Amino acid sequence: MLLFATKGVDGVSVKEIGQAAGVTDAAIYKHFKSKDAVALEIFEQDCASYTALIDYYVQQDGSSASRFRQLIDEVLHMHDEDQYGLLLLSQQHELFYTARMEGQLRQPLDALIDFIEQGIKRGELPKQNARLSAVMVIGIITQLAVSSMHGDLPAQLTPEAEQIKLHLLALIGHS
């Protein structure tokens, strides 16, 4: 994940993947058709974990605001344990976009749209374009990870959780 998250799909060779995994190029090709297949597998696993987390909070009891706060706490905790997961989600590679558009992969964006729409239906969030709001929330969170990696923000984001939650709650219309 580190290689793809920091160098992008096109910036990584199968040889580098093999070296990072401690195996030969041939071993990689024995299990995957191509470097893109490796990248897609890693991306799908990462997406699945973040999507499952958001879906979990969609199903929980409590107000949209309290569940959203808990969700952000959990996402920040996941970042602090593995900074590269959010970086991988920030990749805009055609491979990942194609998988989403072909319906092969439910992504965190889809789950967050459901979360926001649920809050709107419950009357806990104001009427809004849920897709636009979800894109902005994910954009902010992934940019936090990028800024953290580049040293513009601390490596650990959980100490900033209260301020992050305050801004993200305002973005989705909850004061």
N, CA and C atoms as a LAMMPS dump frame, in Angstrom:
ITEM: TIMESTEP
0
ITEM: NUMBER OF ATOMS
525
ITEM: BOX BOUNDS ff ff ff
-5.0000000000000000e+02 5.0000000000000000e+02
-5.0000000000000000e+02 5.0000000000000000e+02
-5.0000000000000000e+02 5.0000000000000000e+02
ITEM: ATOMS id mol type element x y z
1 1 1 N 0.832 -1.186 0
2 1 2 C 0 0 0
3 1 3 C 0.878 1.252 0
4 2 1 N 1.953 1.228 0.746
5 2 2 C 2.849 2.374 0.848
6 2 3 C 3.315 2.832 -0.527
7 3 1 N 3.738 1.899 -1.361
8 3 2 C 4.235 2.268 -2.69
9 3 3 C 3.167 2.964 -3.519
10 4 1 N 1.989 2.379 -3.599
11 4 2 C 0.92 2.958 -4.403
12 4 3 C 0.441 4.287 -3.827
13 5 1 N 0.376 4.369 -2.502
14 5 2 C -0.11 5.585 -1.854
15 5 3 C 0.851 6.753 -2.049
16 6 1 N 2.143 6.479 -2.043
17 6 2 C 3.112 7.574 -2.135
18 6 3 C 3.602 7.838 -3.548
19 7 1 N 3.629 6.8 -4.404
20 7 2 C 4.161 6.972 -5.759
21 7 3 C 3.084 6.94 -6.839
22 8 1 N 1.893 6.506 -6.477
23 8 2 C 0.845 6.35 -7.474
24 8 3 C 1.008 5.038 -8.225
25 9 1 N -0.04 4.607 -8.885
26 9 2 C -0.02 3.334 -9.607
27 9 3 C 1.029 3.358 -10.717
28 10 1 N 1.072 4.424 -11.463
29 10 2 C 1.987 4.491 -12.597
30 10 3 C 3.441 4.665 -12.183
31 11 1 N 3.687 5.094 -10.952
32 11 2 C 5.049 5.323 -10.483
33 11 3 C 5.7 4.123 -9.837
34 12 1 N 5.009 2.982 -9.826
35 12 2 C 5.507 1.784 -9.162
36 12 3 C 5.709 0.679 -10.191
37 13 1 N 6.804 -0.046 -10.065
38 13 2 C 7.058 -1.186 -10.955
39 13 3 C 6.756 -2.489 -10.224
40 14 1 N 6.56 -3.55 -10.993
41 14 2 C 6.338 -4.872 -10.401
42 14 3 C 7.575 -5.275 -9.594
43 15 1 N 8.745 -4.907 -10.074
44 15 2 C 9.983 -5.211 -9.347
45 15 3 C 9.962 -4.565 -7.96
46 16 1 N 9.517 -3.298 -7.87
47 16 2 C 9.425 -2.617 -6.573
48 16 3 C 8.403 -3.305 -5.664
49 17 1 N 7.297 -3.72 -6.23
50 17 2 C 6.279 -4.428 -5.448
51 17 3 C 6.872 -5.71 -4.874
52 18 1 N 7.565 -6.457 -5.72
53 18 2 C 8.193 -7.697 -5.278
54 18 3 C 9.22 -7.463 -4.184
55 19 1 N 10.057 -6.435 -4.375
56 19 2 C 11.061 -6.124 -3.356
57 19 3 C 10.398 -5.757 -2.022
58 20 1 N 9.353 -4.946 -2.08
59 20 2 C 8.657 -4.537 -0.856
60 20 3 C 7.995 -5.732 -0.164
61 21 1 N 7.513 -6.681 -0.962
62 21 2 C 6.844 -7.861 -0.41
63 21 3 C 7.824 -8.986 -0.077
64 22 1 N 9.067 -8.835 -0.512
65 22 2 C 10.065 -9.872 -0.252
66 22 3 C 9.915 -11.087 -1.143
67 23 1 N 9.386 -10.864 -2.353
68 23 2 C 9.212 -11.96 -3.308
69 23 3 C 9.736 -11.521 -4.676
70 24 1 N 9.798 -12.451 -5.588
71 24 2 C 10.272 -12.15 -6.939
72 24 3 C 9.137 -11.603 -7.805
73 25 1 N 9.523 -11.016 -8.932
74 25 2 C 8.526 -10.549 -9.908
75 25 3 C 7.637 -11.711 -10.343
76 26 1 N 8.264 -12.86 -10.555
77 26 2 C 7.515 -14.043 -11.003
78 26 3 C 6.439 -14.425 -9.993
79 27 1 N 6.752 -14.299 -8.712
80 27 2 C 5.765 -14.631 -7.683
81 27 3 C 4.57 -13.684 -7.745
82 28 1 N 4.834 -12.421 -8.042
83 28 2 C 3.736 -11.455 -8.195
84 28 3 C 2.852 -11.873 -9.367
85 29 1 N 3.495 -12.181 -10.506
86 29 2 C 2.733 -12.554 -11.705
87 29 3 C 2.027 -13.899 -11.554
88 30 1 N 2.475 -14.713 -10.629
89 30 2 C 1.805 -15.994 -10.392
90 30 3 C 0.419 -15.768 -9.779
91 31 1 N 0.283 -14.689 -9.007
92 31 2 C -0.975 -14.417 -8.311
93 31 3 C -1.798 -13.305 -8.95
94 32 1 N -1.165 -12.453 -9.747
95 32 2 C -1.855 -11.314 -10.353
96 32 3 C -1.488 -11.215 -11.832
97 33 1 N -2.454 -10.799 -12.652
98 33 2 C -2.212 -10.655 -14.089
99 33 3 C -1.269 -9.502 -14.393
100 34 1 N -1.337 -8.462 -13.561
101 34 2 C -0.567 -7.256 -13.867
102 34 3 C -0.39 -6.416 -12.61
103 35 1 N 0.421 -5.38 -12.752
104 35 2 C 0.598 -4.423 -11.666
105 35 3 C -0.737 -3.753 -11.343
106 36 1 N -1.525 -3.459 -12.374
107 36 2 C -2.837 -2.847 -12.146
108 36 3 C -3.73 -3.739 -11.307
109 37 1 N -3.639 -5.045 -11.515
110 37 2 C -4.447 -5.983 -10.732
111 37 3 C -4.021 -5.959 -9.258
112 38 1 N -2.725 -5.813 -9.001
113 38 2 C -2.235 -5.7 -7.626
114 38 3 C -2.789 -4.419 -6.998
115 39 1 N -2.657 -3.316 -7.737
116 39 2 C -3.13 -2.015 -7.232
117 39 3 C -4.627 -2.057 -6.954
118 40 1 N -5.386 -2.634 -7.868
119 40 2 C -6.835 -2.693 -7.691
120 40 3 C -7.205 -3.537 -6.479
121 41 1 N -6.51 -4.628 -6.266
122 41 2 C -6.764 -5.485 -5.095
123 41 3 C -6.527 -4.709 -3.797
124 42 1 N -5.426 -3.991 -3.739
125 42 2 C -5.105 -3.21 -2.536
126 42 3 C -6.13 -2.096 -2.348
127 43 1 N -6.463 -1.415 -3.437
128 43 2 C -7.444 -0.332 -3.375
129 43 3 C -8.806 -0.864 -2.924
130 44 1 N -9.225 -2.003 -3.471
131 44 2 C -10.513 -2.582 -3.092
132 44 3 C -10.559 -2.934 -1.61
133 45 1 N -9.465 -3.489 -1.078
134 45 2 C -9.426 -3.828 0.344
135 45 3 C -9.512 -2.571 1.202
136 46 1 N -8.783 -1.553 0.805
137 46 2 C -8.787 -0.302 1.557
138 46 3 C -10.166 0.356 1.49
139 47 1 N -10.726 0.412 0.299
140 47 2 C -12.073 0.975 0.131
141 47 3 C -13.089 0.209 0.956
142 48 1 N -12.98 -1.094 0.927
143 48 2 C -13.945 -1.929 1.649
144 48 3 C -13.909 -1.64 3.148
145 49 1 N -12.721 -1.421 3.704
146 49 2 C -12.654 -1.172 5.15
147 49 3 C -13.261 0.182 5.505
148 50 1 N -12.975 1.219 4.723
149 50 2 C -13.562 2.533 5.002
150 50 3 C -15.068 2.542 4.706
151 51 1 N -15.477 1.862 3.65
152 51 2 C -16.903 1.795 3.316
153 51 3 C -17.673 1.059 4.404
154 52 1 N -17.123 -0.053 4.874
155 52 2 C -17.775 -0.821 5.944
156 52 3 C -17.892 0.014 7.22
157 53 1 N -16.878 0.799 7.501
158 53 2 C -16.917 1.661 8.681
159 53 3 C -18.055 2.674 8.573
160 54 1 N -18.166 3.327 7.439
161 54 2 C -19.242 4.322 7.254
162 54 3 C -20.594 3.632 7.292
163 55 1 N -20.713 2.496 6.608
164 55 2 C -21.982 1.752 6.622
165 55 3 C -22.365 1.347 8.042
166 56 1 N -21.381 1.001 8.852
167 56 2 C -21.638 0.655 10.243
168 56 3 C -22.312 1.828 10.957
169 57 1 N -21.806 3.03 10.766
170 57 2 C -22.375 4.203 11.431
171 57 3 C -23.722 4.612 10.846
172 58 1 N -24.001 4.244 9.61
173 58 2 C -25.334 4.472 9.047
174 58 3 C -26.355 3.638 9.819
175 59 1 N -25.954 2.443 10.228
176 59 2 C -26.86 1.503 10.897
177 59 3 C -27.009 1.735 12.398
178 60 1 N -26.168 2.557 12.981
179 60 2 C -26.195 2.752 14.429
180 60 3 C -27.328 3.681 14.868
181 61 1 N -27.696 3.537 16.136
182 61 2 C -28.671 4.438 16.74
183 61 3 C -27.975 5.738 17.106
184 62 1 N -28.758 6.763 17.329
185 62 2 C -28.221 8.05 17.743
186 62 3 C -28.409 9.09 16.661
187 63 1 N -28.142 10.31 17.035
188 63 2 C -28.313 11.409 16.082
189 63 3 C -27.239 11.353 15.004
190 64 1 N -27.529 11.996 13.891
191 64 2 C -26.547 12.074 12.808
192 64 3 C -25.265 12.729 13.299
193 65 1 N -25.391 13.771 14.097
194 65 2 C -24.212 14.496 14.584
195 65 3 C -23.341 13.61 15.475
196 66 1 N -23.958 12.879 16.401
197 66 2 C -23.151 12.044 17.302
198 66 3 C -22.493 10.896 16.537
199 67 1 N -23.217 10.306 15.599
200 67 2 C -22.642 9.215 14.805
201 67 3 C -21.538 9.736 13.888
202 68 1 N -21.721 10.944 13.344
203 68 2 C -20.71 11.544 12.474
204 68 3 C -19.439 11.836 13.27
205 69 1 N -19.597 12.339 14.485
206 69 2 C -18.428 12.582 15.349
207 69 3 C -17.666 11.28 15.614
208 70 1 N -18.407 10.233 15.923
209 70 2 C -17.777 8.933 16.176
210 70 3 C -17.074 8.416 14.919
211 71 1 N -17.721 8.586 13.783
212 71 2 C -17.135 8.161 12.506
213 71 3 C -15.823 8.889 12.247
214 72 1 N -15.808 10.19 12.413
215 72 2 C -14.585 10.966 12.176
216 72 3 C -13.499 10.545 13.161
217 73 1 N -13.859 10.334 14.428
218 73 2 C -12.871 9.844 15.398
219 73 3 C -12.242 8.539 14.913
220 74 1 N -13.075 7.646 14.428
221 74 2 C -12.588 6.339 13.963
222 74 3 C -11.704 6.477 12.721
223 75 1 N -12.105 7.319 11.79
224 75 2 C -11.296 7.543 10.58
225 75 3 C -9.931 8.132 10.948
226 76 1 N -9.924 9.085 11.854
227 76 2 C -8.653 9.692 12.277
228 76 3 C -7.775 8.663 13.001
229 77 1 N -8.406 7.814 13.785
230 77 2 C -7.663 6.748 14.464
231 77 3 C -7.056 5.787 13.426
232 78 1 N -7.843 5.416 12.422
233 78 2 C -7.33 4.538 11.355
234 78 3 C -6.153 5.205 10.644
235 79 1 N -6.276 6.509 10.394
236 79 2 C -5.169 7.23 9.763
237 79 3 C -3.92 7.167 10.63
238 80 1 N -4.076 7.411 11.904
239 80 2 C -2.919 7.442 12.79
240 80 3 C -2.244 6.075 12.909
241 81 1 N -3.01 5.007 12.721
242 81 2 C -2.429 3.663 12.741
243 81 3 C -1.773 3.31 11.417
244 82 1 N -2.343 3.798 10.304
245 82 2 C -1.818 3.5 8.97
246 82 3 C -2.092 4.695 8.066
247 83 1 N -1.138 5.581 7.963
248 83 2 C -1.325 6.826 7.218
249 83 3 C -1.524 6.616 5.725
250 84 1 N -1.185 5.465 5.228
251 84 2 C -1.225 5.265 3.784
252 84 3 C -2.603 4.886 3.251
253 85 1 N -3.499 4.432 4.119
254 85 2 C -4.836 4.06 3.662
255 85 3 C -5.593 5.229 3.06
256 86 1 N -5.621 6.346 3.763
257 86 2 C -6.308 7.529 3.234
258 86 3 C -5.58 8.103 2.03
259 87 1 N -4.258 7.98 2.015
260 87 2 C -3.501 8.456 0.853
261 87 3 C -3.874 7.657 -0.387
262 88 1 N -4.052 6.362 -0.222
263 88 2 C -4.444 5.532 -1.358
264 88 3 C -5.826 5.94 -1.859
265 89 1 N -6.729 6.233 -0.927
266 89 2 C -8.066 6.672 -1.336
267 89 3 C -8.028 7.993 -2.103
268 90 1 N -7.003 8.785 -1.842
269 90 2 C -6.909 10.081 -2.525
270 90 3 C -6.392 9.953 -3.949
271 91 1 N -5.907 8.779 -4.314
272 91 2 C -5.401 8.578 -5.67
273 91 3 C -6.541 8.702 -6.678
274 92 1 N -6.29 9.377 -7.742
275 92 2 C -7.313 9.594 -8.763
276 92 3 C -7.002 8.786 -10.03
277 93 1 N -6.442 7.622 -9.863
278 93 2 C -6.044 6.823 -11.017
279 93 3 C -7.269 6.306 -11.774
280 94 1 N -7.148 6.264 -13.07
281 94 2 C -8.223 5.796 -13.956
282 94 3 C -8.695 4.396 -13.574
283 95 1 N -7.797 3.559 -13.14
284 95 2 C -8.114 2.191 -12.742
285 95 3 C -9.169 2.17 -11.642
286 96 1 N -9.008 3.028 -10.624
287 96 2 C -9.938 3.074 -9.506
288 96 3 C -11.264 3.696 -9.936
289 97 1 N -11.185 4.719 -10.768
290 97 2 C -12.391 5.386 -11.256
291 97 3 C -13.222 4.414 -12.093
292 98 1 N -12.565 3.66 -12.954
293 98 2 C -13.261 2.696 -13.814
294 98 3 C -13.965 1.631 -12.979
295 99 1 N -13.292 1.132 -11.95
296 99 2 C -13.9 0.115 -11.079
297 99 3 C -15.165 0.653 -10.429
298 100 1 N -15.132 1.905 -9.999
299 100 2 C -16.301 2.508 -9.371
300 100 3 C -17.421 2.707 -10.381
301 101 1 N -17.082 3.228 -11.549
302 101 2 C -18.103 3.536 -12.547
303 101 3 C -18.75 2.26 -13.102
304 102 1 N -18.019 1.178 -13.127
305 102 2 C -18.573 -0.084 -13.607
306 102 3 C -19.374 -0.795 -12.521
307 103 1 N -19.473 -0.167 -11.355
308 103 2 C -20.26 -0.74 -10.272
309 103 3 C -19.612 -1.926 -9.605
310 104 1 N -18.314 -2.12 -9.861
311 104 2 C -17.611 -3.247 -9.264
312 104 3 C -17.297 -3.011 -7.797
313 105 1 N -17.365 -1.768 -7.378
314 105 2 C -16.835 -1.441 -6.07
315 105 3 C -17.658 -0.345 -5.414
316 106 1 N -18.275 -0.668 -4.291
317 106 2 C -18.942 0.357 -3.493
318 106 3 C -17.855 1.087 -2.723
319 107 1 N -17.839 2.383 -2.817
320 107 2 C -16.764 3.168 -2.231
321 107 3 C -17.253 3.976 -1.042
322 108 1 N -16.307 4.505 -0.258
323 108 2 C -16.69 5.335 0.879
324 108 3 C -17.616 6.487 0.485
325 109 1 N -17.444 7.038 -0.702
326 109 2 C -18.325 8.11 -1.164
327 109 3 C -19.779 7.65 -1.17
328 110 1 N -20.022 6.451 -1.684
329 110 2 C -21.385 5.923 -1.741
330 110 3 C -21.985 5.799 -0.338
331 111 1 N -21.19 5.287 0.59
332 111 2 C -21.663 5.111 1.963
333 111 3 C -21.902 6.453 2.648
334 112 1 N -21.025 7.415 2.398
335 112 2 C -21.186 8.722 3.033
336 112 3 C -22.398 9.463 2.473
337 113 1 N -22.68 9.283 1.196
338 113 2 C -23.901 9.855 0.62
339 113 3 C -25.116 9.273 1.349
340 114 1 N -25.125 7.964 1.567
341 114 2 C -26.226 7.323 2.297
342 114 3 C -26.357 7.907 3.7
343 115 1 N -25.23 8.11 4.36
344 115 2 C -25.231 8.663 5.721
345 115 3 C -25.863 10.054 5.727
346 116 1 N -25.44 10.911 4.819
347 116 2 C -25.959 12.286 4.766
348 116 3 C -27.432 12.29 4.379
349 117 1 N -27.808 11.485 3.392
350 117 2 C -29.222 11.415 2.997
351 117 3 C -30.092 10.93 4.151
352 118 1 N -29.585 10.006 4.944
353 118 2 C -30.323 9.53 6.112
354 118 3 C -30.554 10.685 7.093
355 119 1 N -29.531 11.487 7.323
356 119 2 C -29.66 12.641 8.217
357 119 3 C -30.662 13.661 7.7
358 120 1 N -30.7 13.837 6.386
359 120 2 C -31.666 14.762 5.772
360 120 3 C -33.084 14.225 5.964
361 121 1 N -33.277 12.932 5.681
362 121 2 C -34.604 12.322 5.83
363 121 3 C -35.111 12.383 7.269
364 122 1 N -34.205 12.259 8.223
365 122 2 C -34.575 12.324 9.638
366 122 3 C -34.808 13.761 10.112
367 123 1 N -34.498 14.728 9.267
368 123 2 C -34.638 16.127 9.651
369 123 3 C -33.511 16.621 10.553
370 124 1 N -32.43 15.874 10.626
371 124 2 C -31.29 16.247 11.466
372 124 3 C -30.247 17.067 10.712
373 125 1 N -30.302 16.994 9.396
374 125 2 C -29.415 17.786 8.549
375 125 3 C -30.276 18.569 7.566
376 126 1 N -29.83 19.754 7.19
377 126 2 C -30.62 20.537 6.231
378 126 3 C -30.585 19.9 4.841
379 127 1 N -31.608 20.221 4.055
380 127 2 C -31.646 19.744 2.675
381 127 3 C -30.391 20.26 1.971
382 128 1 N -29.748 19.365 1.225
383 128 2 C -28.5 19.701 0.543
384 128 3 C -28.23 18.664 -0.532
385 129 1 N -27.265 18.942 -1.362
386 129 2 C -26.796 17.973 -2.341
387 129 3 C -25.867 17.02 -1.59
388 130 1 N -26.371 15.84 -1.234
389 130 2 C -25.618 14.893 -0.409
390 130 3 C -24.334 14.447 -1.099
391 131 1 N -24.375 14.302 -2.404
392 131 2 C -23.171 13.896 -3.144
393 131 3 C -22.096 14.972 -3.028
394 132 1 N -22.468 16.221 -3.233
395 132 2 C -21.511 17.317 -3.136
396 132 3 C -20.922 17.391 -1.724
397 133 1 N -21.772 17.292 -0.728
398 133 2 C -21.293 17.336 0.658
399 133 3 C -20.348 16.177 0.956
400 134 1 N -20.705 14.989 0.499
401 134 2 C -19.864 13.813 0.738
402 134 3 C -18.512 13.949 0.033
403 135 1 N -18.526 14.448 -1.191
404 135 2 C -17.269 14.668 -1.922
405 135 3 C -16.383 15.654 -1.156
406 136 1 N -16.981 16.714 -0.644
407 136 2 C -16.193 17.709 0.097
408 136 3 C -15.637 17.131 1.398
409 137 1 N -16.43 16.355 2.125
410 137 2 C -15.953 15.737 3.366
411 137 3 C -14.776 14.807 3.064
412 138 1 N -14.938 13.953 2.074
413 138 2 C -13.859 13.017 1.731
414 138 3 C -12.638 13.773 1.223
415 139 1 N -12.86 14.823 0.448
416 139 2 C -11.741 15.631 -0.028
417 139 3 C -10.956 16.245 1.116
418 140 1 N -11.661 16.751 2.096
419 140 2 C -10.983 17.347 3.257
420 140 3 C -10.207 16.277 4.029
421 141 1 N -10.826 15.147 4.257
422 141 2 C -10.167 14.094 5.038
423 141 3 C -8.933 13.566 4.302
424 142 1 N -9.048 13.33 3.008
425 142 2 C -7.88 12.828 2.286
426 142 3 C -6.793 13.901 2.191
427 143 1 N -7.185 15.169 2.095
428 143 2 C -6.172 16.239 2.074
429 143 3 C -5.475 16.361 3.421
430 144 1 N -6.193 16.109 4.498
431 144 2 C -5.552 16.062 5.816
432 144 3 C -4.444 15.003 5.825
433 145 1 N -4.725 13.846 5.242
434 145 2 C -3.724 12.771 5.185
435 145 3 C -2.526 13.183 4.335
436 146 1 N -2.779 13.819 3.195
437 146 2 C -1.692 14.283 2.33
438 146 3 C -0.852 15.321 3.068
439 147 1 N -1.511 16.279 3.699
440 147 2 C -0.791 17.325 4.43
441 147 3 C -0.007 16.752 5.6
442 148 1 N -0.543 15.734 6.235
443 148 2 C 0.151 15.059 7.323
444 148 3 C 1.415 14.372 6.801
445 149 1 N 1.3 13.698 5.665
446 149 2 C 2.449 13.011 5.091
447 149 3 C 3.551 13.998 4.708
448 150 1 N 3.176 15.16 4.202
449 150 2 C 4.161 16.154 3.763
450 150 3 C 4.694 17.004 4.911
451 151 1 N 4.198 16.781 6.112
452 151 2 C 4.698 17.509 7.269
453 151 3 C 4.024 18.847 7.514
454 152 1 N 3.004 19.182 6.725
455 152 2 C 2.266 20.429 6.952
456 152 3 C 1.369 20.332 8.176
457 153 1 N 0.98 19.119 8.512
458 153 2 C 0.209 18.823 9.721
459 153 3 C 0.943 17.728 10.485
460 154 1 N 0.621 17.544 11.749
461 154 2 C 1.289 16.473 12.515
462 154 3 C 0.998 15.093 11.91
463 155 1 N 1.895 14.157 12.145
464 155 2 C 1.704 12.788 11.661
465 155 3 C 0.467 12.157 12.284
466 156 1 N 0.184 12.492 13.526
467 156 2 C -0.988 11.987 14.233
468 156 3 C -2.086 13.05 14.178
469 157 1 N -3.221 12.697 13.623
470 157 2 C -4.315 13.662 13.465
471 157 3 C -5.329 13.637 14.602
472 158 1 N -5.354 12.574 15.405
473 158 2 C -6.366 12.51 16.461
474 158 3 C -6.289 13.671 17.453
475 159 1 N -5.114 14.237 17.748
476 159 2 C -5.12 15.403 18.641
477 159 3 C -5.88 16.607 18.057
478 160 1 N -6.079 16.616 16.758
479 160 2 C -6.809 17.7 16.101
480 160 3 C -8.283 17.351 15.882
481 161 1 N -8.731 16.23 16.445
482 161 2 C -10.07 15.693 16.162
483 161 3 C -11.193 16.69 16.432
484 162 1 N -11.15 17.391 17.541
485 162 2 C -12.259 18.295 17.864
486 162 3 C -12.41 19.397 16.822
487 163 1 N -11.305 19.973 16.42
488 163 2 C -11.369 21.032 15.413
489 163 3 C -11.812 20.475 14.055
490 164 1 N -11.31 19.31 13.691
491 164 2 C -11.697 18.675 12.425
492 164 3 C -13.192 18.38 12.427
493 165 1 N -13.695 17.796 13.521
494 165 2 C -15.13 17.474 13.604
495 165 3 C -15.975 18.731 13.542
496 166 1 N -15.558 19.785 14.189
497 166 2 C -16.294 21.048 14.172
498 166 3 C -16.465 21.554 12.735
499 167 1 N -15.389 21.545 11.973
500 167 2 C -15.443 22.028 10.589
501 167 3 C -16.257 21.094 9.686
502 168 1 N -16.083 19.8 9.865
503 168 2 C -16.815 18.85 9.015
504 168 3 C -18.31 18.845 9.343
505 169 1 N -18.655 18.985 10.611
506 169 2 C -20.066 19.085 10.979
507 169 3 C -20.697 20.324 10.365
508 170 1 N -19.96 21.427 10.378
509 170 2 C -20.468 22.658 9.753
510 170 3 C -20.664 22.461 8.256
511 171 1 N -19.765 21.717 7.643
512 171 2 C -19.866 21.483 6.204
513 171 3 C -21.164 20.755 5.841
514 172 1 N -21.553 19.78 6.657
515 172 2 C -22.783 19.046 6.343
516 172 3 C -24.023 19.707 6.922
517 173 1 N -23.834 20.893 7.517
518 173 2 C -24.975 21.677 7.953
519 173 3 C -25.411 21.475 9.381
520 174 1 N -24.544 20.935 10.192
521 174 2 C -24.874 20.75 11.61
522 174 3 C -23.961 21.645 12.43
523 175 1 N -24.577 22.519 13.218
524 175 2 C -23.74 23.434 14.016
525 175 3 C -23.538 22.924 15.427
